[in-house]
């Protein structure tokens, strides 16, 4: 029965379960995939194309339990001549934030490294259906919504690779580069977790575009 049809003086009463006779409330609704605006999605795709990214639109992902992406893309290159390996599935908004961060902050900060240009972003995770930090209980990960990417390392045209690792006390140019990349990421992403955050992030940057009340950002 529709709840709107129940008289105000006769509220719904939980029914006993047949097996135990215990009282149960109404079942919790299953988590659903957040719908994306066609207009906003198309505007994002236009920006992503203009910045030089290589990607393709792929069918809607729905893995149940709230895992999935309404309008997913598969990203192979966020900027011209920079590959994402392996290819990553995500929302357009996540891909655009990655491209803008690379272009606006990461690439300019490599000038003193003498490694040449960045040619590859090596990612550890994009879309995957799981809870936060691979826990068995708790909140769903932003990876499961297509909002996140984990960056494990950058490979340069001279063949050198800079891996993401604890570098708070690293006095070298590599340490300065990583700290600059981490600090600047919060200009583009709403969540930034780096190797100094906790043990779960010692080998990568976790970057996501989770929307919070009041535009709040979490950068650690």
Buried (B, 14 or more C-beta within 10 A) or exposed (E): EEEEEEEEEEEEEEEEEEEEEEEEEEEEEEBEBBEBEEEEBEEBBEBBEEBBBBBEEEEEBBEEBBBBBBBBBBBBBBBEEBBBBEBBBBBBBBBBBBBBBBBEBBBEBBEEBEBEEBBBBBBBBBBBBBBBBEEEEEEBBBBBBBBBBBBBBBBBEEEEEBBBBBBEEBEEBBBBBBBBBBBBBBBBBBBBBBBEBEEBBEBBBBBBBBEEEEEEEBBE
